[in-house]
């Protein structure tokens, strides 16, 4: 059991992207989907659809101008790749600042 849990945890990636204004990102109540910017969630869904058993969501920080990205996939390499693509989408569509991921 512990080995399975450890394997699952190794496949999850959490990253953050600095944005001009975290309040530009809106989510549904459970924060599993974005509602604004309007084109962000369809892009996330498109990216995730390329990954078998992939999942990802984006949520704004409650205290700083960053967006947190959570991504899961079947291998660590795929989780890293998925997280990077979601980070880039969030950066591009939510007013990212600094270097693009």
C-alpha positions in Angstrom: 0.0 0.0 0.0 2.7 2.5 0.9 4.6 1.8 -2.3 1.4 2.6 -4.3 0.9 5.8 -2.4 4.5 6.9 -2.9 4.2 6.1 -6.6 1.1 8.2 -6.9 2.7 11.1 -5.1 5.7 11.0 -7.3 3.5 11.5 -10.4 2.0 14.8 -9.1 3.6 18.2 -9.9 2.8 21.5 -8.3 4.2 24.6 -9.9 3.5 28.3 -9.8 3.5 31.1 -12.4 3.8 34.8 -11.4 1.0 36.9 -12.8 0.2 40.6 -12.9 -3.1 40.2 -11.0 -4.1 36.9 -9.4 -7.8 38.1 -9.3 -7.9 37.8 -13.1 -8.1 34.0 -12.5 -11.6 32.8 -11.4 -12.5 29.3 -10.6 -15.6 27.3 -9.7 -16.2 26.9 -6.0 -14.1 23.7 -5.6 -11.3 25.3 -7.7 -11.2 22.3 -10.1 -12.0 24.4 -13.2 -11.3 28.0 -14.2 -14.1 30.3 -15.4 -11.8 33.3 -16.3 -10.0 34.0 -18.4 -12.6 32.4 -20.6 -10.1 30.7 -22.9 -8.0 29.2 -20.2 -10.1 26.1 -19.2 -10.7 25.0 -22.8 -6.9 25.2 -23.3 -6.2 23.2 -20.1 -8.8 20.6 -21.2 -7.1 20.3 -24.7 -3.7 19.8 -23.2 -4.8 17.3 -20.6 -6.6 15.3 -23.3 -3.3 14.3 -24.7 -2.3 12.5 -21.5 -3.7 9.1 -20.6 -5.0 9.4 -17.0 -3.8 13.0 -16.9 -5.3 15.7 -14.7 -4.5 19.3 -14.1 -6.0 22.4 -12.6 -5.0 26.0 -12.0 -5.9 28.1 -9.0 -4.9 31.6 -7.9 -3.0 32.1 -4.7 -5.0 33.7 -2.0 -2.1 35.9 -0.9 0.3 36.6 -3.7 0.2 37.3 -7.5 0.9 33.8 -8.5 -1.2 31.0 -10.1 -0.6 27.5 -8.8 -0.6 24.6 -11.2 -1.4 21.0 -10.2 -0.7 18.2 -12.7 -0.8 14.4 -12.5 0.1 11.8 -15.1 1.1 8.2 -15.3 4.9 8.9 -15.1 6.9 11.6 -13.5 8.3 12.6 -16.9 4.7 13.0 -18.3 3.6 14.9 -15.2 6.5 17.3 -15.6 5.7 17.7 -19.3 2.0 18.3 -18.6 2.8 20.8 -15.8 5.1 22.8 -18.1 2.4 23.0 -20.8 -0.2 24.1 -18.3 2.2 26.6 -16.8 2.8 28.1 -20.3 -0.9 28.3 -21.0 -1.5 30.0 -17.7 1.4 32.4 -18.3 0.1 33.3 -21.8 -3.6 33.6 -20.9 -3.5 35.0 -17.4 -1.0 37.9 -17.7 2.2 36.1 -16.7 5.2 38.3 -15.8 8.9 37.5 -15.8 10.4 34.7 -17.8 8.0 32.4 -19.6 8.2 28.8 -18.2 
